[in-house]
Amino acid sequence: MDYHYYEFAALLLASTLVGMLAVRLKQPLIVAFILVGIVVGPSFLDMLSGDQHISLLAEVGVTILLFVVGLKLDMHLVRHLGMVALATGLGQLTFTIVLGFAIGLGLGFGWVSALYIAVALTFSSTIIIVKLLSDKKEIDSLHGRIAMGFLIVQDIAVVLAMMVVGSLSVSAGMEVEQTGLLVLAILGKLMAALAIVVLMMRFVLPRLMELLARSQELMLIFAIAWGTSAAALGDMVGFSKEVGAFLAGFSLASTSYREVINARLASVRDFLLLFFFIHLGSQLEFASLGEELGAATIFSLFVLIGNPLVVMAIMGYMGYRRRTGFLAGLTVAQISEFSIIFVAMGIALGHIGGNILGLITLVGIITITLSTYMILYSHTLYEKLSPWLGPFERINPFREAQQVESGAILPPVLVFGLGRYGGRLVERFHESGVEVLALDFDPELVRLYRRRGIRAGYGDMESHEFIEHLELQGVKWLISTVPDVNLNLALVKLLKDAGFAGELAVTVHHEHDGELLAQAGVRHVLSPYQDAADYMAERVKDALK
């Protein structure tokens, strides 16, 4: 057993301890691992004697990351990208690149460095956003689906950017006047690579995957071998490892084994990316980071404030309410791990200096740290900022128009929320002949239930105006299936102010939330998980008698 093994074990232990602190602070592990790299690097402990081994693991980690991105990007998903996601994604990309480039020039960076910085600032972290929205159970909400749509646009853009940069390594000898030939060379190689991928997808991979599917372990090994081999081939023919890995994943995206491979690769990807971020942190010189702090602060403010504002402006123009635009906009208030990978590619090609990597890493640490809290507490933040967000909403937000007219006669039962629990509740009411009106702030769900013949309308629980314009005199039961305790407490207050005399039932997922609502005067607290567990326990007990 040599020193490198001790070093490896120490890195894993340190990453675990710092990662535990990051989880405690509700921070993504990316930030924790970069900090570990800084501490173990030359600036502090200088304990990475086997840096070449860490570097190799880091490269494989990036390869697997790009492979997984390609694996998720099947043509069916690309064809069905909504106009809102496309317009928002392209608008945000254009705004960030143009204004970021101008800021870079204003701060004294050369035009090449400024362009790299501007492009790096456009990418948001899909991994972080999916994790945060999933934890908040907002991945299937209206703003969650829109955010996932324009994140797909960003993923496509980052791959195209890497493809262009990778092609520059072969075309580096061209003169500026030969830019037309450069573009043709890039397009030619791209078309040739895509043609090979299509042929493999059509004639080779389906049969090969059927054979490999007999062994889950062999399928995992094949996926890693396929990704790394394509990455090596891409590097040899003048693209980059990253682009080769993406195309390898994309070639398997339309197969029926995509989800199985993705699930098995997720833990491998996360483990290997640990070494990428540790290696990145170890390459940063702490002294030089201080020199970039001023520029990093300016660019961070630009990402934290500018990116959400442009998303809100585009979505407001397209007919969404300011609340939806605000919640979706917060998801782009950070840069991505791809931003760092993209800049590292530029350094490897000699286009920019190492100081740009330190700058982008600082921006990443700042924006990821702050935007995490912004997304976690997005609803509270919206309540405080809502009075100043009026310019980001049309007079008639037609995509989320209130579909319950003022003064309309309402049925005896109102249900807020058309999620799995609320949707099932409404369907049972409808089947049993109970008159019910379902209200949700997702217009797509409203249209879906209307097509089923169920009375449904747009309704926002947080809107004072919406509750006040409802004629609640004939409503005997109002049921909230939205488990957010803060929203439900606000609803209780709104109903009291409106003089609601019927019965109120509220859904909770945690016992403590039920106690808070009971203290607020709610007599009917629904606990779906607890009720389902009690019901199943009774059924099993009766069956065993």
N, C-alpha and C positions, 0 to 999 in steps of 0.2 A: 504494500500500500504506500503510494508516494504522496508528496505534499499537495499535488493537484486534487487528490481525492478529499483531503481535509479542507482545502479551499472551497471545493464544490459543496461540501456539507455545510460549511459555515455560511456560504451565500444563501443556501436554501433556508437555513435556520433564521438568518437575519431578515430575509424576505418575509418569512412567516410572521415574525414578531412585529415588524413594521407594518405588514399587511393587516394584522389584527388591530393595530392602532388606527389605520386608515378606515377599516370597516366600522370601528367604534365612532369615528368622526363622520361616517356616511360618505366617505370619499372613494372614488374608483381606485383600483390597485395600481393603475398606471403611474399615478403620482408617487405612490409608495415605492415602487420598484426603481423609478428614476432617482429618488432620494437615496435609496440603498446604493445605487451605482456611484453617486457623487461621494458618499461616505467611504466606500471601499476603494475608490479611485485614487489617483496621485495627489489630489488636493488634500486628502485627509489620511486615511490609513495605508494607502498604496499597497494593497494586499493581493492584487490580481497579477500574480506572476505568470499564470497560464492564460493570459488574455486572448491568445489565438484560439484556444478551445472555446471560450465564451463567445468569441466573434463568430465562430462556425455555427454554434447553436443559435446565435442571434439571426444569422442568415437563413437558416432552415426555418426558424420561427416566422420570419417575414414571408418566406415562400409558402408556408402552410396558410398564413393569413390571406394572401392573395388568392391562393387556390380555393379557399372557402368562400371568398367574395365571388369568384367566378362560378362556383358551385350553386350559389343562391340566385344567380342572375339568369334564369331560364327565359327563353324567348316569349313564352306566354305572358310572363309578368311584364316584360318590357313593352309588349304590344298593348297591354291594358293599363299603362300608366295614364292616370287622369290628366286632363288639361290643367287642373289646378296644380297638381304636383309638378308637371312639366314647366308651367309658367313660373311658379314660385322658385323651383330649383334653378332654372336658367337665369331668372331675374336676380336671385341672390348671388349666383356665381359671377354674373356680369358686374353687378354693383361692387362686390368685394374686390374683384380683380382691378377694376378701373380706379376706384378710390384708394385701395391699398397700394397700388402702384404709385399713385400721386403722393400719398403720405410717405412712402419709401424714398422717392426722389426728394421730397421736402426735407427729410431727415438726413440727406447727404449720401444716401446709398447710390451706387452706380446703377444704370438701367437694368443690367442683367440680374444683379442682386435684388433690386426692387421688384422685378418681375417674379423671381422665385418666391420672394416673401409674399407678394400679393396672391399668387396661386396657392401657396401653402395655407394662407388664411381662409380660403374658401371651403375647405373640407371640414365637416363635422364628424364626430365619432359615433358611428352607427352602433358599435358595441355598447358604449356608455348609455346612449339614449334609449336603446331597447331595454337595457337592464333597469334604468330608472322608471321608464313608463310601465314596464311589466310589474315592478315592485308597487307602483301606485295603482295598478290595474287600469291603466289608461291606454294600453296598447291598441285596444279596439274602439276607443272613443273617436269622435270625428277629428279632433286635432291630432290624435295619435296616428290615425290612418293617413292623414295628409302629410304629417311629418315623415312617416316611413316612405311615402311616395317621393318626396323631394330628396330624401337621403339616398334612394336608389339612383336618382339623377346625379347626385354627387359621386356615388360609387363609380358610375360609368365615366364621369368626367375625370376622376383621379386616374383611372386606368388609361384613358386616352392621353392624359398629361404625361404619365410615365412612359407610354409608348413613344410619344414624340421625343421626350428627353433621352430615352434609351436609343432611339434612332440617331440622335445627334452625335453619339459616340463614333459611329461609322462615318458620318458625313461631316466630321469636324474639320476636314481639310478644305471644304468648299468655301469659296469667297462669298461675301455678302451679296454680290450681284447674281449669284447662282441659287437664290432662295427658291425659285421655281423648280429647279432640279431637285432641291432638298425635299420640297413638298411631294413631288412625284415619287421620289425614292421612298419616302415614308409610306405614302399611299400604296405603292407597289408591294412593299414588304407586308403591309397590313392585309391587303387583299390575298396575297399568297398564303399567309398564316391562317386567315379565316377559311380559305378554300381547303387547306389541309385538315383543319378542325372539322369542317362540315363533312368531308369524306370519311374521317374517322368516326364521327357521330352516326353516319348513315350505314357504313358497311362493316366496321370493325368492333367498335365499343359495345354495341348491344349484345352481340354474341359472347364477347369476352366477359362482360359483366354477369351474364347468366351463368357462366362457368365459375366465376369467382364467388358468386353469391352462395355457393354451397358451403363456404367457410367464411364466417364473419372476420376472423383474424386475418385471413389471406386478403380479404377485401380492403381492410385497413392498411395492410402493408402495400398493396397495389396502389391505393390512393396516394400514399406518401411517395412511393417510387415514381408514379406517374407525374406528380406535381414537381418533384425535384428534378426528374429527367427533362421535363419540358422547360423548367427554369434554366437548366444547364444548356439545353439546345438553343433557347432564346438568347442567352448570353453569347453563345458562339456565333450565331448568325447576325448579330448586331442589334437585337432588341435589348432587353434586360432580363435578369432573372425574374423580376417581379411580373413583367408582362407575360413571359412564358408560363409562369405558375398560374396566372389568371386564366389564360387560354386553356390550360389543362383542366382547371376546374369548370370552365364554361363548357368544355366538350362533354362533361358528364352531367350538366345541369338539366338536360331534358330526359335523362334516364329515370326509371322508376326507383332506382337505388339511391337517389340524391339525398333524401332525408336520412337514410341509414348511415351513409358516409359522413354526412355533416354532423350527425350526433356523435359518431365515434371520433371524429377529428377535433371536436370542440375542446376537449380536455387536453389533447396533444398540442393544439394551437396555443391555449392559454399557458401551458407549461413552458413551451419554447419561447413565447413572447416575453416571458419573465427575463430571459437572458438578453433579449434585444434591448429592453429598457435599462437593465443593469449595465450592459455594455455602453449604451448611450450615455448614461449618467457618469460612467467612469471616464469617458472621453472629454467631459466638460471641465474646463479649468475654472475654478471658483473665482479667481481674480478677474478673468475676462468676463464672467457672467455679470459682475458688478458694473462693468463698463457698458453693458447692453441693457441695464435696468431701465434707463429712461425711455429708450426706444421700445422696449418690451411693454412698458406701462401704457404708452400711447397706442400701440397695436392691440393690446389686450382690451382697452376701453373701446376701441373701434369694433372688435369682435363681439364684446359683451353687449354693446349698445347698438352699433350700426347694423349688424346682421339681423337681430330681431326686428328692428324698425323697418327694414326693407321687406321682410317677410310680411309684417303687418300691413304695410302699404299695398303690397301686391294682393294679398288676400282680401283686404278691405275693398279695393277696386273691383275685385272679382265677385263681390257680393256677400262676403262673410262678415259676421259680427266681430267686433273688436276683441271679445273674449276668446273666440276661436283663434283669431290671428295672433293674439298675445301668447296663448298657450303653445301654439305651434312655433311661433317665433323664438321662444326661449330655447327650443331644442337645437338651434344653430348658434348658440352663444358660447361656443367653445371650438377649438380646433381639434384635429384628429391625430391618431397615431400615424395615419397616412401622410399628414403634413410633415412629420419628422422624417419618415421614410423618403418622401419626395425630395426634401432638402439634402438628405444624406446622399441620394443619387447624384444631385448636382455637384456636391463636393467631390464625390468619387470621379466624376467626369472632368473635374478641374474648372467648372464654370463659376463657382463661387468659393469664398473662403470659409474656414471653419467657424468664424464668428457668427455666421448666419445660422448655423445649427444651434449654437448656444442661445441666440436670440429667439428662434422658433420654439426651442425647448422651454425657455422661460415663459413665453406666451402660452404654451401648452399647459404648464403647471398652473399659471394664474387663472386662465380661462376655464380649465377643467374643474379646478377647485371651486371657483365662485359659481360657475353655471350649474354645478351639481346641486348646490343649495337653492339656486334660483328655480330649478325644475322641481325639486322636492317641495318647496313652499310656494309653488306657482300661483295657487288660488289665493293665498293670503297676500301675495305680492300684487295680484290683479286687483283685489279689493282696495288696496291703498292707492294704486296708480290709475284706476278706472276713470276718475273724473278728468284726467288729462289725456285720455286716449280717444276722445270723441272724433278728432280728425281722421282716425283710421277706420271709420265706419260710415258707410253710405247712409243717406237719409232713409233709403229703402234697401236694407240688406236682403236682397231677394232670395239668395240661396238658403237663408235661415229665416225666412219670413214667418212671423207669428201667424199660425194657421188657425187659431181660435179667435174668432172675431169678438170684439168688445160687445157685451150685451147678449152673446149667444146663450141659448138655454142649454145647460149642462146636464148630463145624466147623473144618476145617484152615486156613481162610483167614479173617482178619478185616480189614476195610477201614474205616478212620476217614475220614469225609468223603464226602458225596454231592453234591459240586459237579459241574461239567461233566466234569472228569477222573476223579474218583472214581466218579461215577455211570456213566460209560461203562465203566470198568474192571469194576465190579460186574456190569453187564449182560453183558459178554463172558464173565466167569466163569460166570454163570448159563446163558448160551446153550450154553457148551461142557461143561456138566455138572459143573463144579467147585463143591463145597459152599462157600458163602461166607456170612458174616454182615456186613451193612453197618451201621455205627454213625454216627449224626449227632446233633447237639444241636438240630436243627430238627425238631420233631414232625410238621410238615406234610410234610416230605420223607420222613420215616419212613413215614407213612401212605400216601403216593403209591407208594413202592416195594413196600410190602406188598400194595397192590391189584394190582400187577403180578406177584404171586406170588413176589417175592424176599424172602428172610428179612432183616428189618431191625429195628433197635431203637434206642432213645434211648441216646446215650453221650456223655459230656463228657470230652474228653481232659485237661482241667485238674483233674478231680476225682480226688484220691488215693483216696477211698473207692470210686469206680466201678472203677478199675483193680484195686484190691486184692480186690474181691469177684468178679472174673472168674476162672473156672477155666481157666487158660491151658495146662494140661498137654498137651492134645490139639491145640493150635494150632501149626501148622508155619510159617505166614507171617502176619505182622502188617504191614499196609501203611497208612501215613499219607499221604493225599493233601492234607492241610492244609499249605500252604506257609509257615506262620508258624514261623520258626526257633526262637523262644523256646518255643513250645508243643511243638515236636518235641524240643528238648533236655530239656524237663521230662518228656516221655513216655519218653525214653531212660532217665532216672534212675528213673522209676516202675517201668519194666519190669525194670531191674536189681534194684531193691529187692524186686520180686515174684518174682524168680528165673526170669524168662522165658528158655526155652532154644531157642526157635525163631528163624527168620530175621526181621529187621526191615528194611523198605524205607521210605524217607522221601522225600517230594517237596520239591524246592526250585525257586525261580525265579531265584536269583542264585548265581553261582559261589562267592562268599565264604561263603554259608550252607552250601553243600555241604562246604567245607573245615572249617567248624566242627563239622558233624555227623560228618565222617570222624574228626576228632580225638576226638570223644566215643565212637567205637567203632562207628559205623554203617557197615556194609559195602556196603549197596545204597542208593545215592542216585539218585533219579529226577529227571531234568531234562526235563519235557515239551516246553518250547519248544526247547531245544537238540536233543533227540532228533528232534522233528518237522522242524527245519531240516536236520539231517544226513540224514534219510530223504528229504526232498524234493530235496536236492542230489544224492544218489545216483541218484534216479529220473531227474532231468533229465540227469545225466551219461550214464546208460545209454541214454537215448532219443536222445542226440546222436551216439552211436557209429555 
